[in-house]
Amino acid sequence: MSSGSAANDRLIATLDALTRRTVDEPWGVRELAEETRLSRSTVHRVLQALAECDLAAQTANATYTFGPRLRVLMGSVHRSHPLLSQARPLTETLAATCDATILLALYEPGRTQAFVALAAVPDGPLRYRLDPGRSIPLHAGAAGRAILAELGPEVLDRLDLVTHTADTVTDRGELARLVQKSRQDGITISIGQHVALASGVAAPLRVAGLIGAISATRLRHETTTADLERFAVHVRDAIDEIGRLVGGVDPVAQHGTSPAPLAGRRGVEGKASAAERLEGLLTALAIGAPLPTGGRALARLLGGNPATTARLLDAAFATGLAITRDEHAVAGPLLLRWTASLGPLPSNRAIVEPVLRALAQDTGETVALTEYAPQTRSARMTSVVPGPKPVHYSLPTDTEIPLAAGAAGKAILAHLPEDTLAQLPMVKYTDNTPLERAHISKDLQRVRERGWAQGDGERIPDAFGIAVPYFIGHAVAGSVTVTVPRHQADQLDVDRLTCQLTDAAHTLTRLLSLR
């Protein structure tokens, strides 16, 4: 337990447990209570608070897993954290160069253990593999022992020397000798001491306020001592390059010293709950913005008073959720372990599709998501969920959507810069396609005023659609559309439908926005 408030400790401990299991292995309240050593009623209240912020999610079986908001935030850490973003391509190159599995392991002081932050595995039928997020011991294996050598012999006395293989060294005197040798050599070689069939070499690194190691490992029977010594040269070169790249990233200069207050749900009189403050802290850390450690400045950012905000920050420091760097709070090893466990977020599909399925079920109609790409000024329909009604509209996915015709495109175009319309080609898709820019401009003004767009056979002759835009941050990111056969349009309850669409779009905006 940390020195912060009990409420903050409970929230962090529960999230930590949720991230240690995949979505296919949700937690029951009873077993989660046993894991966190809290009462079942307390765990239930904590889970409900986290679920209200979408940091946790309840399954159909009344069990719990990590929520979509946490998934988005950890995906952002993968992109924004200077070490992860800079190390990933280097580890992939190193894996190809050495034809070996490359691990970036980081030390987590709160558990006196290390964990795999990044893993790059070369192609091949039989490979050594440790998944990101997995804990590794400090006394066994190349990466762990390299970290132990960097920490110093005093940490050795605190370790539980578990035997992992027949070659695991558990004698403290012998380990102290090996650690001293690693400190002198600058590298650590381990043959079968953590995983019986593995041989690896590692070197330590200190960067961005973190302690870790990079290791190169192959199957034992395929690897000689000469191979390991050759790998060591490449590993050290990669560590030097990471240090150079990450050392050149100034988080204060990159993000500024005064982040804007984070948008989000607030409780009575605009005050945030403990879970909402934690969400705000996680959001700021996920962006990579250096946070002030003073009470008032951080309180304005997270929506609390200085005392409650200071307790949250104390809990974050005590658990390793955050660390200090250049007198600011930045992501710590606990947050990076959560990030490693959940993995990168290659697309938003896993986040948006549950929202679309719920909307399709509620409306009975076909629901589609259109995403806008500002670099190319183009939109594409990326997800479609058919409605449960016996007769519903079928739409193809991965379809380019015109911005000036149809509900999905116009909902987006209405929130783009005014000169966008003037630069769009006017293409006739049906007899109802609008082609006069002045007419379209007036239609877009109505979209902005009422919050939704309507398309009546403008892109597809027999289709009627209503769409609402969603945003990421302050920029339009796409739209959510309900589409029905045109002959059924008169049967729609438009007021109710636009409310349902608006709620879904607001949910997507809240889940996906980082600022």
HELIX and SHEET records of a PDB file:
HELIX    1   1 ALA A    6  THR A   19  1                                  14    
HELIX    2   2 VAL A   29  THR A   36  1                                   8    
HELIX    3   3 ARG A   40  GLU A   52  1                                  13    
HELIX    4   4 PRO A   68  SER A   80  1                                  13    
HELIX    5   5 PRO A   82  CYS A   98  1                                  17    
HELIX    6   6 PRO A  109  ARG A  111  5                                   3    
HELIX    7   7 ALA A  142  LEU A  151  1                                  10    
HELIX    8   8 PRO A  153  ARG A  158  5                                   6    
HELIX    9   9 ARG A  172  ASP A  185  1                                  14    
HELIX   10  10 ARG A  220  GLU A  222  5                                   3    
HELIX   11  11 THR A  225  GLY A  247  1                                  23    
HELIX   12  12 PRO A  251  HIS A  255  1                                   5    
HELIX   13  13 VAL A  268  GLY A  270  5                                   3    
HELIX   14  14 ALA A  274  ILE A  287  1                                  14    
HELIX   15  15 GLY A  295  LEU A  302  1                                   8    
HELIX   16  16 PRO A  306  THR A  319  1                                  14    
HELIX   17  17 PRO A  333  LEU A  342  1                                  10    
HELIX   18  18 ARG A  349  THR A  363  1                                  15    
HELIX   19  19 ALA A  407  LEU A  413  1                                   7    
HELIX   20  20 ASP A  419  GLN A  423  1                                   5    
HELIX   21  21 ARG A  437  ARG A  450  1                                  14    
HELIX   22  22 ARG A  486  GLN A  491  5                                   6    
HELIX   23  23 VAL A  494  LEU A  512  1                                  19    
SHEET    1   A 2 ALA A  56  GLN A  58  0                                        
SHEET    2   A 2 TYR A  64  PHE A  66 -1                                        
SHEET    1   B 6 SER A 135  ILE A 136  0                                        
SHEET    2   B 6 GLN A 113  ALA A 120 -1                                        
SHEET    3   B 6 THR A 101  GLU A 108 -1                                        
SHEET    4   B 6 LEU A 210  LEU A 219 -1                                        
SHEET    5   B 6 ALA A 198  VAL A 207 -1                                        
SHEET    6   B 6 THR A 188  ILE A 191 -1                                        
SHEET    1   C 2 ALA A 322  ARG A 325  0                                        
SHEET    2   C 2 HIS A 328  ALA A 331 -1                                        
SHEET    1   D 6 THR A 399  ILE A 401  0                                        
SHEET    2   D 6 SER A 378  VAL A 385 -1                                        
SHEET    3   D 6 THR A 366  ALA A 373 -1                                        
SHEET    4   D 6 ALA A 475  PRO A 485 -1                                        
SHEET    5   D 6 ALA A 463  ILE A 472 -1                                        
SHEET    6   D 6 ALA A 453  ASP A 456 -1                                        
END                                                                             
